[in-house]
């Protein structure tokens, strides 16, 4: 199913990873700011109509590179987090 912005969602979506644990995670303030920037970037990419991306010369390789950067940054934030009960 094509979304209103012209993008087609991935074919495979694994869904939820299972029941959430009751223990929280603690992250540093810098990582929280990174999460906010990541959220803004994802929101911008999601709202960008494909016609506007074409007019601006934004190619799939560009958005793929952004997604790769976001995935690496999220993995680093998770790796640096620690259980709240420590």
C-alpha positions in Angstrom: 0.0 0.0 0.0 1.4 3.4 -1.1 1.3 6.1 1.5 0.1 9.7 0.7 3.7 10.9 0.4 4.3 8.3 -2.4 6.5 6.0 -0.4 5.8 2.3 -0.1 6.4 0.8 3.4 8.8 -2.2 3.7 7.4 -5.6 2.9 8.5 -7.2 6.1 7.7 -5.5 9.4 8.7 -7.7 12.4 6.4 -5.9 14.7 6.8 -5.8 18.5 9.8 -7.6 20.0 7.8 -9.0 22.8 6.5 -7.9 26.2 8.2 -4.8 27.6 10.2 -5.3 30.7 9.3 -3.3 33.8 12.9 -2.1 34.2 13.7 1.2 32.6 16.9 2.3 30.9 18.9 5.4 31.7 20.6 7.5 28.9 22.8 10.6 29.1 21.5 14.0 28.2 23.6 14.1 25.0 22.0 10.8 23.9 18.5 12.3 24.7 19.3 15.2 22.4 20.4 12.7 19.7 17.1 10.9 20.0 15.3 14.2 19.6 17.2 15.0 16.4 16.7 11.5 15.1 12.9 11.9 15.7 12.9 15.2 13.8 14.9 13.6 10.9 12.5 10.7 10.7 9.5 13.0 10.8 10.9 15.2 8.0 11.7 12.1 5.8 8.2 10.8 6.4 6.5 14.0 5.5 8.6 14.7 2.3 6.4 14.1 -0.7 8.2 12.1 -3.4 7.6 14.9 -5.9 9.4 17.4 -3.7 12.3 14.9 -3.2 12.6 14.5 -7.0 12.5 18.3 -7.5 15.3 18.7 -4.9 17.4 15.9 -6.4 17.0 13.7 -3.3 17.6 10.2 -4.4 16.9 6.8 -2.6 20.7 6.6 -1.9 20.4 9.8 0.1 17.5 8.7 2.3 19.2 5.3 2.6 22.3 6.9 3.9 20.3 8.9 6.5 18.5 5.7 7.6 21.9 4.0 8.0 23.2 6.9 10.1 20.1 6.8 12.2 20.4 3.0 12.8 24.1 3.4 13.8 23.3 6.2 16.2 20.4 4.4 17.8 22.6 1.3 18.2 25.2 3.4 19.9 22.7 5.0 22.2 21.3 1.6 23.2 24.8 0.3 23.8 25.6 3.3 26.1 22.3 3.0 28.1 22.2 1.2 31.4 19.4 -0.4 33.5 17.7 2.1 35.8 18.2 -0.1 38.8 22.0 0.0 38.6 
